[in-house]
Amino acid sequence: MGCIFALDGTRTPPHCLPMRVAAILLAAGTGSRYAATTGSPIPKQYVLLAGRPVIRHAAEALLPHVACIQPVGDTLSLSEALDGLAVLAPVAGGETRQASVRAGLEALDRLPPEQKPDLVLVHDGARPYLTPALIRNVVEALGAHPGAIPAVPVADTLKRGKDGVIDGTVSRDHLYRAQTPQGFRFPLFLELHRASASLSATDDAKLLEDAGFSVALVPGDDDNIKLTYEDDLVRLERLIGPTLLPRVGLGYDVHAFEEGRPLILCGITVPHTLGLAGHSDADVGIHALCDAIYGALAEGDIGRHFPPSQNEWKDADSARFLVHAGQRIRERGGMLVNADLTLICERPKIGPHAQAMRERLAALLEVDVERISVKATTSERLGFTGREEGIACAATVSVLVP
């Protein structure tokens, strides 16, 4: 329950009615710090956490407590990440955080009158772990204040630095770390955004502060962290993910050389006089890797999933097989820890192509390239590989699954 408020933020009793609460879920940022420290090409809000995008966890945490969620950001990426959830159609974000919040507010204001919210929460899509108590505390505080934010008192000693040395100690008294979701009375918040369109506030509450309105501080949660660095993802996996157990899979494959075919290894076309014989494109590296993944999941081998007896897979791009294997890990709620491939051949030389192979495999599996190793060895002129009759590959993977 809550009360109706005037635009200036004052309470107008005794008209107390249930409040309609909406949430704006922000995902327009590029996550430059996360990308710089991890090398991930995927914006942090879409990085997989316990098998699902980070932002999907945030949306699922909000849904039981709000009437609707308005996602803001890249509309295609959001639609894919939030597919199947009862959220409003995503709208594009702006150049700044404030512009993105404004886009979400305007979208909510275009709803039919009976669906427009009384209160609005603004939450970062890169904060996937928020509790019902945190959301409830913010909403309840809006009964007495036009704005409310969760915050955690600063516990560490603060130092001011200059030229690489300490330039003074800053008192931590009355200092807090602001979190989201931040809550506001919708009509007032929308009006302030429209009046401050030329400004660029990095914090939603700043608009209310500058206009002289009170913003309540409610207890935040140390676990309500914003994914910024790689260590944050490890911590979030401990908080959100189920208990994961390690599994190891081993894959081994062999293909003979054949004239008149391109040589495809680990998803890369390698210049050579001969290709490999096989029903598909005969990518011995990807086939061994798929078998290792399926083995770790106890799901048979590549032939079980893509039978060579079926014409559908004739000359097929083996990348499709590896995409499926990666999906099976995620569908099981697991994650790939690492993969290590060894190609066995006298020729061609693998070293000049190893990095491109790593990058291709990582992209197909949707993991960081640092989790993929590709190397090569010879058989010292012994056996069929030593006689240059074909190529073999051994692959080992480690996965974590519930």
C-alpha positions as CSV (number, residue, x, y, z in Angstrom):
1,M,0.0,0.0,0.0
2,G,1.0,3.6,-0.5
3,C,-0.4,7.1,-0.9
4,I,-0.9,9.4,-3.9
5,F,1.6,12.3,-4.0
6,A,1.5,15.7,-5.6
7,L,4.0,16.7,-8.2
8,D,6.0,18.7,-5.7
9,G,6.6,15.6,-3.7
10,T,4.2,16.4,-0.8
11,R,1.9,13.8,0.6
12,T,-1.8,14.3,-0.1
13,P,-3.8,12.3,2.4
14,P,-6.2,10.6,2.8
15,H,-6.3,9.1,-0.7
16,C,-4.3,6.0,0.0
17,L,-4.4,3.4,-2.8
18,P,-2.1,0.6,-4.0
19,M,0.8,2.0,-5.8
20,R,1.7,0.7,-9.3
21,V,5.4,0.2,-9.5
22,A,7.4,0.0,-12.7
23,A,11.1,-0.6,-13.3
24,I,13.5,0.7,-15.8
25,L,16.3,-1.8,-16.5
26,L,19.4,-0.1,-18.0
27,A,21.6,-1.9,-20.4
28,A,22.9,0.9,-22.8
29,G,26.5,1.0,-21.4
30,T,29.4,-0.6,-23.2
31,G,31.2,-1.8,-20.0
32,S,34.5,-0.4,-21.1
33,R,36.3,-1.2,-17.8
34,Y,35.2,-4.8,-17.9
35,A,36.2,-5.2,-21.5
36,A,39.6,-3.6,-20.9
37,T,40.4,-5.9,-18.0
38,T,39.0,-9.2,-19.5
39,G,39.3,-8.7,-23.2
40,S,35.6,-9.8,-23.5
41,P,33.9,-8.6,-26.7
42,I,30.5,-9.0,-25.0
43,P,29.1,-6.1,-23.0
44,K,29.1,-7.1,-19.4
45,Q,25.4,-7.1,-19.0
46,Y,25.2,-9.9,-21.5
47,V,28.0,-12.0,-20.1
48,L,26.8,-15.4,-19.1
49,L,26.4,-16.0,-15.3
50,A,25.3,-19.5,-14.2
51,G,24.3,-20.1,-17.8
52,R,22.2,-17.0,-18.4
53,P,23.0,-13.4,-19.3
54,V,23.7,-11.1,-16.3
55,I,20.8,-8.8,-17.1
56,R,18.4,-11.7,-17.2
57,H,19.1,-12.4,-13.5
58,A,18.4,-8.8,-12.7
59,A,15.1,-8.9,-14.6
60,E,14.0,-12.1,-12.9
61,A,14.7,-10.6,-9.5
62,L,12.6,-7.5,-10.2
63,L,9.6,-9.2,-11.9
64,P,7.8,-10.4,-8.8
65,H,7.9,-6.9,-7.3
66,V,6.8,-4.6,-10.1
67,A,3.9,-4.3,-12.5
68,C,6.2,-3.9,-15.6
69,I,9.8,-3.7,-16.6
70,Q,11.0,-1.3,-19.3
71,P,14.4,-2.4,-20.7
72,V,16.6,0.3,-22.2
73,G,19.6,-0.4,-24.5
74,D,20.4,-2.3,-27.6
75,T,17.0,-3.5,-28.6
76,L,18.1,-6.7,-30.4
77,S,20.5,-7.8,-27.6
78,L,17.9,-7.1,-25.0
79,S,15.2,-9.0,-26.8
80,E,17.5,-12.1,-27.1
81,A,18.7,-11.9,-23.4
82,L,15.2,-11.4,-22.0
83,D,13.4,-13.7,-24.4
84,G,10.4,-15.4,-22.7
85,L,10.2,-12.9,-19.8
86,A,7.1,-10.7,-19.3
87,V,8.8,-7.4,-20.0
88,L,7.9,-4.4,-22.2
89,A,9.4,-4.1,-25.6
90,P,13.0,-2.7,-25.3
91,V,13.7,0.9,-26.3
92,A,17.0,2.3,-27.4
93,G,19.3,4.0,-24.9
94,G,20.9,7.4,-25.2
95,E,24.5,8.8,-25.2
96,T,24.5,9.2,-21.4
97,R,22.9,7.4,-18.5
98,Q,20.5,10.3,-17.9
99,A,19.4,10.1,-21.6
100,S,18.8,6.4,-21.3
101,V,16.7,6.9,-18.1
102,R,14.8,9.6,-19.9
103,A,14.1,7.2,-22.8
104,G,12.7,4.7,-20.3
105,L,10.6,7.2,-18.6
106,E,9.1,8.5,-21.8
107,A,8.3,4.9,-22.9
108,L,6.5,4.4,-19.6
109,D,4.6,7.6,-20.0
110,R,3.3,6.4,-23.4
111,L,1.5,3.5,-21.7
112,P,-2.3,3.7,-21.4
113,P,-3.4,5.8,-18.4
114,E,-4.5,2.7,-16.4
115,Q,-1.0,1.2,-16.9
116,K,1.2,4.2,-16.1
117,P,3.2,3.8,-12.9
118,D,3.0,5.8,-9.7
119,L,6.5,4.8,-8.7
120,V,9.5,3.9,-10.8
121,L,12.7,2.0,-9.9
122,V,15.8,2.5,-12.0
123,H,18.2,-0.5,-11.9
124,D,21.6,-1.3,-13.6
125,G,21.4,-4.3,-15.8
126,A,24.9,-5.2,-14.6
127,R,23.7,-5.7,-11.0
128,P,22.2,-9.2,-11.1
129,Y,22.0,-10.0,-7.4
130,L,19.3,-8.1,-5.6
131,T,17.1,-9.4,-2.8
132,P,13.3,-8.9,-2.2
133,A,14.1,-7.1,1.0
134,L,16.3,-4.5,-0.8
135,I,13.5,-3.8,-3.4
136,R,10.9,-3.6,-0.7
137,N,12.9,-1.2,1.4
138,V,13.3,1.2,-1.5
139,V,9.6,1.1,-2.4
140,E,8.4,1.5,1.2
141,A,10.7,4.6,1.7
142,L,8.8,6.3,-1.2
143,G,5.9,6.6,1.2
144,A,7.7,9.4,3.1
145,H,10.2,10.7,0.5
146,P,10.0,11.5,-3.3
147,G,13.2,9.5,-3.8
148,A,15.0,6.6,-2.2
149,I,18.3,4.8,-2.9
150,P,20.0,1.8,-1.3
151,A,23.4,2.6,0.1
152,V,26.2,1.0,2.0
153,P,28.4,3.0,4.5
154,V,32.0,3.4,3.4
155,A,34.0,1.1,5.7
156,D,37.6,1.6,4.3
157,T,39.9,4.5,5.0
158,L,39.8,7.0,2.2
159,K,43.0,8.6,0.9
160,R,43.4,11.5,-1.5
161,G,46.3,10.9,-3.9
162,K,48.5,13.3,-6.0
163,D,51.4,12.4,-8.2
164,G,51.4,8.8,-6.9
165,V,51.6,9.7,-3.2
166,I,49.1,10.3,-0.4
167,D,47.9,13.9,-0.4
168,G,45.6,13.6,2.6
169,T,43.1,11.4,4.4
170,V,39.4,11.9,3.8
171,S,36.9,11.4,6.6
172,R,34.6,8.5,5.9
173,D,31.9,9.8,8.3
174,H,28.5,10.2,6.6
175,L,29.9,8.7,3.3
176,Y,27.9,6.0,1.5
177,R,28.3,3.9,-1.7
178,A,25.2,4.3,-3.8
179,Q,23.5,1.3,-5.3
180,T,20.5,0.5,-7.5
181,P,17.5,0.1,-7.8
182,Q,16.9,3.7,-7.0
183,G,13.2,4.6,-6.6
184,F,11.2,7.7,-7.4
185,R,7.7,9.0,-7.6
186,F,7.1,8.7,-11.3
187,P,5.4,12.1,-12.2
188,L,8.0,14.1,-10.3
189,F,10.9,12.2,-11.7
190,L,9.7,12.5,-15.3
191,E,9.1,16.2,-14.9
192,L,12.6,16.7,-13.5
193,H,14.1,14.8,-16.4
194,R,12.3,16.8,-18.9
195,A,13.4,20.0,-17.2
196,S,17.1,18.9,-17.0
197,A,17.5,17.4,-20.5
198,S,20.7,19.4,-21.1
199,L,22.4,18.1,-18.0
200,S,24.2,14.8,-17.6
201,A,23.6,13.3,-14.2
202,T,25.6,10.0,-13.5
203,D,23.3,9.2,-10.6
204,D,19.5,9.2,-10.7
205,A,19.0,10.8,-7.3
206,K,21.2,13.8,-8.3
207,L,18.2,15.4,-10.1
208,L,16.1,15.3,-7.0
209,E,19.0,16.6,-4.8
210,D,19.6,19.5,-7.1
211,A,15.9,20.4,-7.1
212,G,15.8,20.4,-3.3
213,F,13.8,17.2,-2.7
214,S,14.7,14.7,0.0
215,V,16.1,11.4,-1.0
216,A,16.0,8.6,1.6
217,L,19.0,6.3,2.2
218,V,17.9,2.7,2.9
219,P,20.2,-0.1,3.8
220,G,22.1,-1.5,0.8
221,D,23.6,-4.9,0.4
222,D,27.3,-5.7,0.0
223,D,26.4,-8.5,-2.4
224,N,24.5,-6.1,-4.7
225,I,27.7,-5.6,-6.7
226,K,27.9,-4.1,-10.2
227,L,29.8,-6.3,-12.5
228,T,33.0,-4.3,-13.4
229,Y,36.0,-6.6,-13.1
230,E,36.6,-10.3,-13.8
231,D,36.8,-11.0,-10.0
232,D,33.2,-9.6,-9.7
233,L,32.0,-12.4,-12.0
234,V,33.6,-15.0,-9.9
235,R,31.9,-13.6,-6.8
236,L,28.6,-13.4,-8.5
237,E,28.8,-17.0,-9.7
238,R,29.3,-18.0,-6.0
239,L,26.2,-16.0,-5.0
240,I,23.8,-16.9,-7.9
241,G,25.0,-20.1,-9.3
242,P,24.1,-23.5,-8.0
243,T,26.8,-25.8,-6.5
244,L,28.9,-26.6,-9.5
245,L,31.0,-29.8,-9.8
246,P,34.0,-30.2,-12.1
247,R,33.9,-32.6,-15.0
248,V,36.6,-33.5,-17.5
249,G,36.1,-34.7,-21.1
250,L,38.5,-36.2,-23.6
251,G,38.0,-36.1,-27.4
252,Y,40.1,-37.7,-30.1
253,D,39.5,-37.6,-33.9
254,V,41.4,-38.6,-37.1
255,H,40.8,-37.6,-40.7
256,A,42.8,-38.7,-43.8
257,F,44.0,-36.2,-46.3
258,E,42.1,-35.9,-49.6
259,E,42.7,-34.0,-52.7
260,G,40.3,-31.3,-54.0
261,R,39.0,-30.1,-50.5
262,P,39.9,-27.1,-48.5
263,L,41.8,-27.8,-45.2
264,I,39.6,-26.6,-42.3
265,L,41.1,-26.7,-38.9
266,C,39.5,-25.3,-35.7
267,G,37.1,-23.2,-37.9
268,I,39.9,-21.7,-39.9
269,T,40.8,-22.3,-43.6
270,V,44.5,-23.2,-43.6
271,P,46.5,-23.0,-46.9
272,H,47.6,-26.5,-47.9
273,T,47.8,-28.7,-50.9
274,L,45.3,-31.2,-49.4
275,G,42.1,-31.1,-47.4
276,L,40.6,-33.7,-45.1
277,A,38.2,-36.4,-46.0
278,G,34.9,-36.7,-44.1
279,H,31.1,-36.5,-44.3
280,S,31.1,-32.8,-43.1
281,D,33.9,-30.4,-43.7
282,A,36.1,-32.8,-41.7
283,D,37.3,-30.2,-39.2
284,V,39.3,-32.6,-37.0
285,G,39.9,-30.0,-34.3
286,I,36.3,-29.1,-33.8
287,H,35.2,-32.7,-34.0
288,A,37.6,-33.7,-31.2
289,L,36.6,-30.7,-29.1
290,C,32.9,-31.5,-29.5
291,D,33.5,-35.1,-28.4
292,A,35.4,-33.8,-25.4
293,I,32.4,-31.5,-24.4
294,Y,29.8,-34.2,-25.0
295,G,31.9,-36.6,-23.0
296,A,32.2,-34.2,-20.1
297,L,28.4,-33.9,-20.1
298,A,28.0,-37.7,-20.5
299,E,26.0,-37.1,-23.7
300,G,27.8,-39.5,-26.1
301,D,29.8,-38.3,-29.0
302,I,29.4,-36.1,-32.0
303,G,27.9,-38.9,-34.1
304,R,25.0,-39.2,-31.7
305,H,24.0,-35.6,-32.2
306,F,24.9,-35.3,-35.9
307,P,24.8,-38.8,-37.5
308,P,27.0,-39.1,-40.6
309,S,24.2,-41.3,-42.1
310,Q,22.1,-38.2,-42.5
311,N,22.5,-36.1,-45.7
312,E,21.7,-33.0,-43.7
313,W,25.3,-32.9,-42.4
314,K,26.9,-33.6,-45.8
315,D,29.8,-31.0,-46.2
316,A,28.3,-29.1,-43.2
317,D,30.3,-26.4,-41.5
318,S,31.5,-28.0,-38.2
319,A,31.1,-24.6,-36.5
320,R,27.4,-25.6,-36.2
321,F,28.4,-28.7,-34.2
322,L,30.5,-26.7,-31.8
323,V,27.8,-24.0,-31.3
324,H,25.5,-26.8,-30.3
325,A,28.0,-28.3,-27.9
326,G,28.5,-24.9,-26.2
327,Q,24.7,-24.5,-25.9
328,R,24.4,-27.9,-24.2
329,I,26.8,-26.7,-21.5
330,R,24.7,-23.5,-20.9
331,E,21.4,-25.4,-21.1
332,R,22.7,-27.7,-18.3
333,G,23.4,-24.6,-16.2
334,G,27.1,-25.1,-16.5
335,M,30.2,-23.3,-17.8
336,L,33.3,-24.1,-19.8
337,V,36.4,-23.7,-17.6
338,N,39.0,-24.3,-20.4
339,A,39.7,-26.3,-23.5
340,D,43.1,-27.6,-24.6
341,L,43.6,-29.0,-28.2
342,T,46.6,-30.7,-29.6
343,L,46.8,-31.1,-33.4
344,I,49.1,-33.9,-34.5
345,C,50.6,-33.6,-38.0
346,E,53.9,-33.1,-39.9
347,R,52.4,-30.5,-42.1
348,P,51.0,-27.8,-42.4
349,K,52.6,-25.8,-39.6
350,I,49.9,-24.9,-37.1
351,G,51.8,-22.2,-35.1
352,P,51.1,-19.3,-37.5
353,H,47.4,-20.1,-37.3
354,A,47.0,-21.0,-33.7
355,Q,45.9,-17.6,-32.4
356,A,43.2,-17.3,-35.1
357,M,42.0,-20.8,-34.2
358,R,41.8,-19.9,-30.5
359,E,39.8,-16.8,-31.3
360,R,37.4,-18.7,-33.6
361,L,36.8,-21.4,-31.1
362,A,36.2,-18.9,-28.3
363,A,33.7,-17.0,-30.4
364,L,31.8,-20.2,-31.2
365,L,31.7,-21.2,-27.6
366,E,31.0,-17.7,-26.4
367,V,33.9,-17.7,-23.9
368,D,37.0,-15.6,-23.4
369,V,39.8,-16.5,-25.6
370,E,42.1,-17.1,-22.6
371,R,40.1,-20.2,-21.9
372,I,41.1,-21.8,-25.2
373,S,44.5,-23.4,-26.0
374,V,45.5,-24.7,-29.4
375,K,48.9,-26.2,-30.0
376,A,50.5,-28.8,-32.2
377,T,53.0,-31.6,-32.3
378,T,54.4,-34.1,-34.7
379,S,54.7,-37.9,-34.4
380,E,58.4,-37.8,-35.3
381,R,57.6,-39.3,-38.7
382,L,56.0,-42.3,-37.1
383,G,52.6,-43.7,-38.0
384,F,50.0,-42.4,-40.4
385,T,50.5,-38.7,-39.3
386,G,54.3,-39.2,-39.7
387,R,53.7,-40.5,-43.2
388,E,51.5,-37.3,-43.8
389,E,48.5,-39.5,-44.6
390,G,46.2,-37.4,-42.3
391,I,45.8,-35.3,-39.2
392,A,44.8,-36.3,-35.6
393,C,43.6,-34.1,-32.8
394,A,43.3,-34.7,-29.1
395,A,41.1,-32.4,-27.0
396,T,40.6,-32.1,-23.3
397,V,38.0,-29.8,-21.6
398,S,37.0,-28.9,-18.1
399,V,33.5,-27.9,-17.4
400,L,31.5,-27.0,-14.3
401,V,27.9,-28.3,-14.1
402,P,25.3,-28.4,-11.3
